[in-house]
Amino acid sequence: MGNAYTFSDFPQINELPEITTLPDPLAWANGNGRLSRFKDWERRRTEIIRQLQHYELGCKPTVAKDSMEASITNDTLRVVVHNNGQTLVLTAFIKYPEGAGPFPAIIGIGMPSGSLPSELFTKRGIAQIAFNFTQVMSHTQKRGNEPINRLYPELIEMGAYSAWPWGISRLIDGVEIVGKNSRIDTSHLAVSGCSFAGKMALYAGAFDERIALTIAQEPGGGGVNAWRVSETLGNVETLGRTNHAWFLESMFLFSEKNVNRLPVDHHELAALIMPRALLVLGNTDYEWLAEESNYVSCRAARKVWEAFGIEDRMGFSIQGGHPHCQLPLSQYPEVEAFIDKFLLGKQDVNTIVTKAEMFKDVDYKKWMPWAK
């Protein structure tokens, strides 16, 4: 996460300027121009992470591997984390394909492949690892009384979207500690979830650079959606309407008219995954998901991949005509293409995916005057 860089300039809300369009994801936080060299991205990425954690999420703690143990028994990964004289145990069932491995793997939130059809991975020889997020923090946390708070009692205010990605990172640590006996190819890891778990997958991919592919399915507000854009829409999940347990309580100072004072927005959250791969799936049948905001934010985030000539690594498919968190057959091709290229290494696959027919007339460019 670029810990070599430190930033301490976090103005209070009344000291922050109003930004009525989406902030430039490639502009330095101090206002001194914008980056153009890929080698500078790590530093800019660190700025965005620090801003997100300061204003929205709380700290995602770092963990030294010498404070952990891990083992695999009966296809179940067991990870033990020690801190503050306390322990936290994570267990995750691994659904292995036939063969000796090592296998690419997807970490599915709740289920071995999240809400994506398991057969998409099984038939491709991809292992599936189920993340039980309640072992870290409940869906409706009671601040200071969650499993992770035993390790970090001082982090009472942390939001779930710092805590849950922390847990996913510990599973990856565990696989690395086990090593060859895990039969997992840690250079080809994916993460996926849907709805609140789609947000979770997004944050996990944004904060952990070991994740090669993130598939965020119908994440809605607090996910890829830009807070600023959502505020202009109807009955949708705006900053002021999202779940308080998922974020810092102080974030809600930026509700409604104050949203333009946030120095960061969620197209930048999505862009943290660059240069790795991100596929965003949307569903226009549910107003609450604010898919127009998702679309605008995806367009803005994709500009970061485009800036470095790797736009094939970021795609979005926003379609209706199907239930929430049930992948329709019409979206199988894009999901399969991203799996084939970024987990299996098939370079002849087309991953230029920008599907959002319902929003073809939306003037997304007005939100990004900095875009070329």
C-alpha positions as CSV (number, residue, x, y, z in Angstrom):
1,M,0.0,0.0,0.0
2,G,2.9,2.3,-0.5
3,N,3.8,2.6,3.2
4,A,7.0,4.4,2.3
5,Y,4.9,7.5,1.6
6,T,3.4,9.5,4.4
7,F,0.8,12.2,4.1
8,S,-0.5,14.3,7.0
9,D,-2.6,17.0,5.3
10,F,-6.2,16.1,6.1
11,P,-8.2,19.3,6.4
12,Q,-11.4,19.5,8.4
13,I,-14.6,19.6,6.4
14,N,-15.0,23.4,6.7
15,E,-11.5,23.9,5.4
16,L,-12.0,21.7,2.3
17,P,-12.9,23.4,-1.1
18,E,-16.1,22.4,-2.9
19,I,-15.5,20.3,-5.9
20,T,-18.7,20.0,-8.0
21,T,-17.3,17.6,-10.6
22,L,-15.4,14.4,-10.0
23,P,-11.9,15.0,-8.7
24,D,-9.1,14.3,-11.1
25,P,-7.7,10.9,-10.1
26,L,-4.3,11.7,-11.6
27,A,-3.9,15.1,-9.9
28,W,-1.6,15.4,-6.9
29,A,-3.4,16.0,-3.6
30,N,-1.3,19.2,-3.0
31,G,-2.6,20.8,-6.2
32,N,0.8,20.8,-7.9
33,G,-0.1,19.4,-11.3
34,R,-0.9,15.8,-12.3
35,L,1.2,12.7,-12.9
36,S,2.0,11.4,-16.3
37,R,4.5,8.7,-15.6
38,F,3.4,5.3,-14.6
39,K,6.3,5.1,-12.0
40,D,4.6,7.9,-10.1
41,W,1.3,6.0,-9.8
42,E,2.3,4.2,-6.6
43,R,2.7,7.5,-4.8
44,R,-0.7,8.9,-6.1
45,R,-2.3,5.6,-5.3
46,T,-1.1,6.0,-1.7
47,E,-2.6,9.5,-1.5
48,I,-6.0,8.2,-2.5
49,I,-5.8,5.3,0.0
50,R,-4.9,7.7,2.8
51,Q,-7.8,10.0,1.9
52,L,-10.3,7.2,1.7
53,Q,-9.2,5.7,5.0
54,H,-9.1,9.1,6.8
55,Y,-12.4,10.5,5.6
56,E,-14.5,7.3,5.0
57,L,-13.3,4.0,6.3
58,G,-10.7,4.1,9.1
59,C,-7.4,2.3,9.1
60,K,-6.9,-1.1,7.5
61,P,-4.2,-2.5,9.9
62,T,-1.1,-4.1,8.5
63,V,0.0,-7.5,9.8
64,A,3.5,-9.0,10.0
65,K,3.5,-12.7,8.9
66,D,5.6,-13.6,11.9
67,S,2.5,-12.8,14.0
68,M,0.5,-15.4,12.1
69,E,0.2,-19.2,11.6
70,A,-1.6,-21.0,8.8
71,S,-2.4,-24.6,7.8
72,I,-4.8,-26.5,5.5
73,T,-6.6,-29.6,6.7
74,N,-9.4,-31.4,4.8
75,D,-9.4,-28.6,2.2
76,T,-10.0,-25.9,4.9
77,L,-7.6,-23.1,5.3
78,R,-7.0,-22.0,9.0
79,V,-5.3,-18.7,9.7
80,V,-4.5,-17.5,13.2
81,V,-3.6,-13.8,13.7
82,H,-2.0,-12.6,17.0
83,N,-2.0,-9.0,18.3
84,N,-2.5,-7.2,21.6
85,G,-2.2,-10.6,23.4
86,Q,-5.3,-11.8,21.6
87,T,-5.9,-14.1,18.7
88,L,-8.4,-14.2,15.8
89,V,-9.0,-17.4,13.8
90,L,-10.2,-17.4,10.2
91,T,-11.3,-20.6,8.4
92,A,-12.1,-20.8,4.7
93,F,-13.2,-23.9,2.8
94,I,-11.3,-24.3,-0.5
95,K,-13.1,-26.0,-3.4
96,Y,-10.3,-27.6,-5.4
97,P,-10.6,-28.7,-9.1
98,E,-9.3,-32.1,-10.2
99,G,-5.5,-32.3,-10.5
100,A,-2.4,-31.5,-8.6
101,G,-2.2,-27.7,-9.1
102,P,-1.1,-25.1,-8.4
103,F,-4.5,-23.6,-9.4
104,P,-5.6,-20.0,-10.0
105,A,-8.2,-19.2,-7.4
106,I,-11.2,-16.9,-6.7
107,I,-12.0,-15.7,-3.2
108,G,-15.8,-15.6,-3.1
109,I,-17.5,-13.6,-0.4
110,G,-20.0,-15.8,1.5
111,M,-19.8,-18.6,-1.0
112,P,-16.8,-20.1,-2.8
113,S,-17.4,-18.1,-6.0
114,G,-19.4,-15.3,-4.4
115,S,-22.7,-14.8,-6.3
116,L,-21.1,-15.8,-9.6
117,P,-22.0,-19.3,-11.0
118,S,-19.6,-21.8,-9.6
119,E,-19.4,-23.7,-12.9
120,L,-17.6,-20.7,-14.6
121,F,-14.7,-21.5,-12.4
122,T,-15.0,-25.3,-11.9
123,K,-14.9,-26.1,-15.6
124,R,-11.8,-23.9,-16.0
125,G,-9.8,-25.6,-13.2
126,I,-10.0,-22.7,-10.9
127,A,-10.0,-23.2,-7.1
128,Q,-12.7,-21.4,-5.0
129,I,-12.1,-20.0,-1.5
130,A,-15.1,-19.0,0.6
131,F,-14.6,-15.9,2.8
132,N,-16.8,-15.9,6.0
133,F,-16.7,-12.2,6.7
134,T,-18.6,-12.6,10.0
135,Q,-15.4,-14.1,11.5
136,V,-14.0,-10.5,11.2
137,M,-17.0,-8.3,11.6
138,S,-20.8,-8.7,11.5
139,H,-22.9,-7.2,8.7
140,T,-24.4,-4.7,11.3
141,Q,-21.4,-4.2,13.5
142,K,-21.6,-3.0,17.1
143,R,-18.6,-0.7,17.3
144,G,-15.8,-2.0,19.5
145,N,-17.5,-5.4,20.0
146,E,-16.5,-7.3,16.8
147,P,-14.0,-10.1,16.5
148,I,-11.4,-7.8,14.9
149,N,-11.7,-5.4,17.9
150,R,-10.0,-8.0,20.1
151,L,-6.9,-7.5,18.1
152,Y,-7.3,-3.7,17.7
153,P,-9.3,-2.3,20.6
154,E,-8.3,1.2,19.7
155,L,-9.9,1.0,16.2
156,I,-13.5,1.3,17.6
157,E,-14.6,3.6,14.7
158,M,-13.3,1.5,11.8
159,G,-15.8,0.8,9.1
160,A,-16.6,-2.7,7.9
161,Y,-15.0,-1.9,4.5
162,S,-11.7,-1.6,6.2
163,A,-12.3,-4.6,8.4
164,W,-13.5,-7.1,5.8
165,P,-10.7,-6.4,3.3
166,W,-8.3,-6.9,6.2
167,G,-9.7,-10.4,6.6
168,I,-9.4,-11.2,2.9
169,S,-5.8,-10.1,3.0
170,R,-5.2,-12.4,5.9
171,L,-6.5,-15.3,3.9
172,I,-4.0,-14.5,1.1
173,D,-1.3,-14.3,3.8
174,G,-2.3,-17.7,5.0
175,V,-2.1,-19.2,1.5
176,E,1.3,-17.7,1.1
177,I,2.5,-19.0,4.5
178,V,1.3,-22.6,3.6
179,G,3.2,-22.3,0.3
180,K,3.2,-25.1,-2.2
181,N,1.0,-27.3,0.0
182,S,-1.8,-24.8,-0.6
183,R,-1.9,-25.8,-4.3
184,I,-2.9,-22.2,-5.0
185,D,-1.2,-20.0,-7.6
186,T,-1.0,-16.8,-5.7
187,S,0.0,-14.8,-8.8
188,H,-3.5,-15.5,-10.2
189,L,-6.0,-14.6,-7.5
190,A,-9.5,-13.1,-8.0
191,V,-12.1,-11.7,-5.6
192,S,-15.8,-11.3,-6.1
193,G,-19.1,-10.6,-4.3
194,C,-22.4,-9.0,-5.0
195,S,-24.3,-6.0,-3.5
196,F,-22.8,-5.2,-0.1
197,A,-20.3,-8.0,-0.9
198,G,-19.7,-6.4,-4.3
199,K,-18.5,-3.3,-2.4
200,M,-16.4,-5.6,-0.2
201,A,-14.7,-7.2,-3.2
202,L,-14.0,-3.7,-4.6
203,Y,-12.3,-2.5,-1.4
204,A,-10.3,-5.8,-1.1
205,G,-9.0,-5.5,-4.7
206,A,-8.3,-1.8,-4.2
207,F,-6.2,-2.2,-1.1
208,D,-4.4,-5.5,-1.8
209,E,-2.2,-5.6,-4.9
210,R,-1.9,-9.4,-4.8
211,I,-5.4,-9.6,-6.2
212,A,-5.1,-9.9,-10.0
213,L,-8.8,-9.7,-10.8
214,T,-11.6,-8.0,-9.0
215,I,-15.2,-8.6,-10.1
216,A,-17.6,-6.2,-8.4
217,Q,-21.1,-7.4,-9.0
218,E,-23.9,-4.8,-8.5
219,P,-22.1,-3.0,-5.7
220,G,-24.3,0.1,-5.7
221,G,-23.7,3.2,-3.5
222,G,-20.5,3.1,-1.5
223,G,-19.0,0.9,-4.2
224,V,-18.0,2.1,-7.6
225,N,-20.8,4.7,-7.7
226,A,-19.5,8.3,-7.3
227,W,-21.1,9.9,-4.2
228,R,-21.4,13.2,-6.1
229,V,-23.3,11.8,-9.0
230,S,-25.6,9.7,-6.8
231,E,-26.6,12.9,-4.9
232,T,-28.2,14.2,-8.2
233,L,-30.3,11.1,-8.8
234,G,-33.6,9.9,-7.2
235,N,-34.3,7.3,-4.5
236,V,-30.8,5.8,-4.5
237,E,-28.1,4.9,-2.0
238,T,-26.4,8.3,-1.4
239,L,-23.7,8.9,1.1
240,G,-26.3,10.0,3.7
241,R,-28.4,6.9,3.1
242,T,-25.8,4.2,3.2
243,N,-25.2,1.9,6.1
244,H,-23.4,3.6,9.0
245,A,-21.8,0.3,10.2
246,W,-19.9,0.1,6.9
247,F,-18.0,3.4,7.2
248,L,-16.6,5.9,9.8
249,E,-19.4,7.7,11.6
250,S,-17.6,10.9,10.8
251,M,-18.0,10.3,7.1
252,F,-21.7,11.3,7.4
253,L,-20.7,14.9,7.9
254,F,-20.3,14.9,4.1
255,S,-24.0,14.0,3.6
256,E,-26.2,15.8,1.0
257,K,-24.9,19.3,0.2
258,N,-21.5,18.6,1.8
259,V,-20.7,15.8,-0.5
260,N,-18.8,18.2,-2.8
261,R,-16.3,18.8,0.0
262,L,-15.0,15.3,0.0
263,P,-11.5,15.5,-1.5
264,V,-11.9,12.0,-3.0
265,D,-14.7,10.0,-4.8
266,H,-15.3,6.4,-5.7
267,H,-14.1,6.5,-9.3
268,E,-10.7,6.9,-7.5
269,L,-11.5,3.9,-5.3
270,A,-12.0,1.8,-8.5
271,A,-8.9,3.3,-10.0
272,L,-6.8,2.0,-7.1
273,I,-7.0,-1.4,-8.8
274,M,-5.0,-0.2,-11.9
275,P,-2.8,-1.7,-13.4
276,R,-4.6,-4.9,-12.3
277,A,-7.9,-6.0,-13.7
278,L,-11.4,-4.8,-12.7
279,L,-14.8,-5.8,-14.1
280,V,-17.9,-4.0,-12.8
281,L,-21.3,-5.6,-13.3
282,G,-24.5,-3.5,-12.9
283,N,-28.3,-4.1,-12.9
284,T,-30.6,-1.3,-14.1
285,D,-33.7,-3.0,-12.7
286,Y,-33.1,-1.6,-9.2
287,E,-33.3,2.2,-8.7
288,W,-31.5,1.9,-5.3
289,L,-28.3,0.7,-7.1
290,A,-28.0,4.1,-8.9
291,E,-26.6,2.6,-12.1
292,E,-26.2,5.9,-13.8
293,S,-23.8,6.9,-11.1
294,N,-22.0,3.5,-11.5
295,Y,-21.8,4.2,-15.3
296,V,-20.3,7.7,-14.9
297,S,-17.9,6.6,-12.3
298,C,-16.8,3.6,-14.4
299,R,-16.1,6.0,-17.3
300,A,-14.1,8.3,-15.0
301,A,-12.1,5.4,-13.4
302,R,-11.3,3.9,-16.8
303,K,-9.5,7.0,-17.8
304,V,-6.7,6.0,-15.5
305,W,-6.2,2.6,-17.3
306,E,-6.5,4.5,-20.6
307,A,-3.8,6.9,-19.5
308,F,-1.3,4.1,-19.5
309,G,-2.6,2.2,-22.5
310,I,-4.1,-0.8,-20.6
311,E,-7.8,-0.1,-20.9
312,D,-8.4,-3.8,-21.7
313,R,-7.9,-4.4,-18.0
314,M,-11.0,-2.4,-16.9
315,G,-14.5,-3.1,-18.1
316,F,-18.1,-2.6,-17.1
317,S,-21.4,-4.3,-18.1
318,I,-24.6,-2.6,-16.9
319,Q,-27.8,-4.5,-17.9
320,G,-31.3,-5.1,-16.7
321,G,-33.7,-7.9,-17.1
322,H,-32.5,-10.2,-14.2
323,P,-32.9,-10.6,-10.4
324,H,-30.4,-8.9,-8.1
325,C,-27.2,-10.9,-7.7
326,Q,-28.1,-13.5,-10.3
327,L,-25.7,-13.2,-13.3
328,P,-27.8,-13.3,-16.5
329,L,-26.6,-15.3,-19.5
330,S,-26.2,-12.0,-21.4
331,Q,-23.3,-11.1,-19.0
332,Y,-21.5,-14.5,-19.1
333,P,-19.3,-13.6,-22.1
334,E,-17.7,-10.6,-20.3
335,V,-17.2,-12.5,-17.1
336,E,-15.7,-15.5,-18.9
337,A,-13.4,-13.2,-20.9
338,F,-12.0,-11.5,-17.8
339,I,-11.5,-14.9,-16.1
340,D,-9.8,-16.4,-19.2
341,K,-7.4,-13.5,-19.6
342,F,-6.5,-12.5,-16.0
343,L,-6.7,-15.9,-14.2
344,L,-5.7,-18.2,-17.1
345,G,-3.5,-16.0,-19.1
346,K,-5.2,-16.3,-22.4
347,Q,-4.1,-13.2,-24.2
348,D,-6.2,-13.6,-27.3
349,V,-9.4,-12.8,-25.4
350,N,-11.3,-9.6,-26.0
351,T,-11.8,-7.7,-22.7
352,I,-12.7,-4.3,-24.1
353,V,-16.1,-4.2,-22.4
354,T,-18.1,-1.0,-22.0
355,K,-21.7,-2.1,-22.1
356,A,-24.4,0.3,-20.7
357,E,-27.0,0.8,-23.4
358,M,-29.5,2.4,-21.1
359,F,-27.0,5.3,-20.5
360,K,-25.8,5.9,-24.0
361,D,-27.2,9.5,-24.0
362,V,-25.8,10.4,-20.5
363,D,-23.3,13.2,-20.7
364,Y,-20.7,11.7,-18.5
365,K,-17.9,14.0,-19.8
366,K,-19.5,17.0,-17.9
367,W,-18.3,15.2,-14.7
368,M,-14.7,15.0,-15.7
369,P,-13.4,18.3,-17.2
370,W,-9.9,17.0,-16.6
371,A,-10.3,14.1,-19.1
372,K,-8.7,14.1,-22.5
